[in-house]
Amino acid sequence: MQSVPKKNKLKVFLSETSGDAIELQKKLKRILSKAGLEVLFIKKEDFDNEESAIKKIKEYIEISDCSIHLLGNEYGEIFDKKNKLSISEYQYTEAQNKNRKLLSGFKMFVWQPFSINTNEKEEAQEVFLDSIMQNILRNMIFSNHDSPVMFVEDIRSIIQLEQKTESSAQSTDMFFIYNELDEDSAQSITELLSDIADVESLSISQNANADFSSMVAQQFDKSILTVVFFKTRADWALPFVQQVWKKVGGASAKSNILLIGDANQESNHDKMFKAPKVQSLIIAEELIPLEIKVQFDKINSQNE
């Protein structure tokens, strides 16, 4: 596993966990460090002084790029006497507060390994876990990997990929998105479009653990028209475009989305998403480049 260069070290706030997950937490901490991430972790004895511990929690979360919350089955001792919160729930709440401020780049990784989740939970911990699952926020990623190595790789790839996207997003005419399984058709279309406009394209793998909606949002704001194309992957395209539409502001989005599918695939005929700022079309693949140009020209004329 290659280390991240020191100057680019990602700061990770590692939250406290319950007693039944302590050994896994120690292993996770070692793997994070070996992976080149800077781990911000508060030692158990530091919680003896509540005022000092609260100050350090807030400081660590403020400077971190992400937080990790390993969820066990025990609730743990009460730390916040006023609100009757355990150490892990208090830290989770503080990270949640930062996330709600919509601070760019900050992410919360919630890890509940499948092997732990199958065991019986304390009632208070069950309530805590239910509140997490019922209040999923933007920039929250939930994982049930049993392997801490795979979990750490997910963290590193998601954050670094988003940072790269933020720095590489550039103004363009069209932003063309497609599923990797439709790559041959997509490339033929973008080759034709590139003769008449500047086109940025993005191939998406459904098996990747990257937060593609955040990546798309960065480029969306710098594109006149965002196109989501599908030939055989309508099952991917519809939920994806709905997710992107919400991420970029829905009806108040800065630009337009064109969801366009190949009519030569009979199963695509009823695959439409109707919403403000979204145009859905199902037409023959050979006509798709021309139709995209028509929609692009229409938007340009409206902006003049």
N, C-alpha and C positions, 0 to 999 in steps of 0.2 A: 504494500500500500504506500503510495507516494505521499510525502509530506507537502503541505501547502507552504509556499515561501513565507518566511517570517513576517515580512512587511504586509502580507495579505492575510494574516491569520484571522480566522473567524472567531469571534468571541461568543462562547456558548454558556448561557446560565443553566446550570444543572440543578434542578430542584431537589428538595428532600423527598424521600419516599418512605413507605411503611416498612416495618421490620422484616416482613416476609420477602421483600425485594432488595434488601440491603446488599447481598452478595452480587446480585445482578447489576446493581448500581455501581459497585466497585469495579466490576469488569467493564461496564460501559464507560466509566471515567477513564480507565487505562486506554481503551480503544480510541476514545475521542482525542486524547493527548498524542497517541501514536499516529493518528491520522492528521496531525498538524493543527488541530483546533485548540484554542485557548479556553480552558475550562474555568468558569467562575463558579465556585462551589463554597458554601458556608458550612464549616465544620460543626458537628453536633454540640460541642461545648460552647460555641459562640451564642447559642440560643438561650443560655442561662441568663443573659442580660437582654431582656426583650427590647428595650429602647435602642441599644446598640445593634441588635440583630435586624430590627426593622430598617434602620438607617442603611445597613450594609445591603440588605435585600433590594431596596429601592435603588441604591447606587449601582449594584451589579446589573440589574435589569435594564437600567437606563443606558448603560454603555454596551450592552450585549446586542449581537445580531439576531439571536434567536434564543428561545428557552426550551428546555426539555423537561417533560413531566412524566416520570415513570410511575405508573399506577399499580399499586399492589392491592391486597385484599383487606388490609388493616387500616383503620382511620388514623391511628397514632395519637399521641398526647396533644392536648389543647395548647396552642401557642398564643393565639389572639384571644385573650380572656373576654374581652368586650363582645366580640362577635362569635365566640365559641368555635373558632376555626383551628384545625390542625396546622402544623407547619407547612405541609405540602399544599393544603388548600389555600392557605394565606399567600404562599408564593405564586400559586396558580392565579389567584385573584389579582395580584399586582401585575403579573405578565399580561393578563387579560385587559387590565386598565390601559397598559401601554398599547396593546393591539387596537383597542377601541379608538385611540387617538389617531389611527390611520397613519402611523409613522412609517415612512417608506422603508421597505425591506425587512422589517421585523417580522419574525414568524414564531409560531408556537408549535412545537412537535409534541404530541401526546402519544406516549408509548404504553400500550397495555398488551404485553406478550400473550399470545394465545394460551400458552401453557399455564400462565398465572390466572388468566380470565376464567378458566374452567373450574377454579376452586371456589369454595364458599366465602362470601364476603361479610364483613361486619356491617351492621345496618347503617351506621353513619357513613361508611365508605360507599355503600350502595347508593345512598342519596347523593353523595358528592359525584360519583360516576354518572348517575342519571342526569344531574344538572349540567355536566360537561356535554353529554351527547345531545341534550335538548337545546343547547345554546352555542352551537358551532359558529364561530366567527370567521370572517375573511382572514386569510393568512394562517389558518390553523390546519395542521396536517396530522391525521390520526393514523397510527400504524399498529399492527398486531404481529409483526415479525417476531419469531422466537429468537432469531439470530441478532445479537447486538452489532455484529460486523455489518450485516446488511442494512440495519437501521441507520448506522453512522454513515454508510455510503449514500443512503437516500438523503440524509441531511446535507451532506457536503455537495452532492450533485445539484440538489434543488436550489440551494443558496447561491452557489457559484454560477449556475446557469442563469439565474435571474440577474445577478450582478453583471454578467457578460451582456445580457440582453439590454439592460438599462443603459450600458455604455455604448452599445452598437446600434440602437434604434435610430433611424434616420428618416428624414422627410422623403416621402415617395408618393407616386400617384396611386398605385394599387398594392395592397397587401393580400397575397394569395395563400390560403391555408388549405391543407389537404391531409388526409390520412396516408401513412406510408404505404398501405396496401393498394392505394389508387395512384401510385407514383407515376407509372408510365403515362396514363392519360393526363395527369396533372402537368407533367413536364411538357407534353405536346401543346397543351393550352397556353402555358406560360411562355413558351418559345414564340408563339404567335403574338401574344400580348406584348412581349418585350419590344416588338417592332414599332409599336405605337405609343408606349407609355413606359415609365419607370416602374418596375415590378420587384417587390420584395416577396420571397416565398418562404413558407415554413412547412416542413413535413413533420407530422406528429405521430409518434408511436404510442399506442394505447398501453403498451407494457412498461413504458417508462414511468418513473415516479416523480417526474418534474411537474411543477405547478405551471402548466402551459397557459392557463387563463391569465396569470400575471404577466407572462412574457408577451402574450397577445395584446394586452391592455397597453403596454409600453409602446408598441409599434402602431397600434390602432390610432392613438392620438396624433401620430405623425403621418397618417395616410388619408388620402381623399376618399378612397373606397376600400373596404375590407371584404374580400371574397372568401367564402367557405364552400369548397367544392367537394362533391362526393359522387362516386360511381357505384361502388359496391358496399360502401360503409355508411349507409343512412342511419344505422343504429348508433353510430358514433356521432355523426354530424349534427343531428337534432339536439341532443342534450348538450353537446359542446357549444353550439351557437347560442343556446339559451343561457348557458353559464357565462359566456363571453358578453352577451348583451347586458346581463345584470352587472357584470364586473365593470363595464365601461360607462355605466350610468343609465342604462335603459332608455326611456323616452327622451332623456336629456343628454344622450351621447353626443359627442362633438362631431362625429361623421357617420357614414352609413355602412350597413352590412348587407351584402348580397349572398344569400344562401342559394346555391345553384346545383342541381343534380342532373344526372344523365337519364333522359326519358327512355333510352334503349333498354334500361333495366326496368322490367315491369313492376318490380317490388317498390320502385321509387315514386310511383305516380301519386301517392297520397302523402308523401313526406314533405310537409310544409310547416313553417313556423311564422305566424302572423303577429307582428308587433310594430310599434312606432320605430322608425329608422331602420327597419328590416324589410328587405324585398326577397320573397321566395319564388323561385322559378324551377320548373322541371322541363327541360328541353333536350333535344337530341344532342349528343356530345359534339358532333361536327359543327353545330351552330353556337355552341357555348362561347367561344372567343368573341364572335360577333355580338352576341347579346351582352356580354360583359362590357364591351366597348360602348354599346348603346346606353347602358345604364351609367357608365362613367361619364360619357358626354352629357347626359341629361343632368347629372349632379353638377358638372362644371358650368353648364349654362345657367343653372339656378343660383350658383355662387357669384356669377358675374354682375 
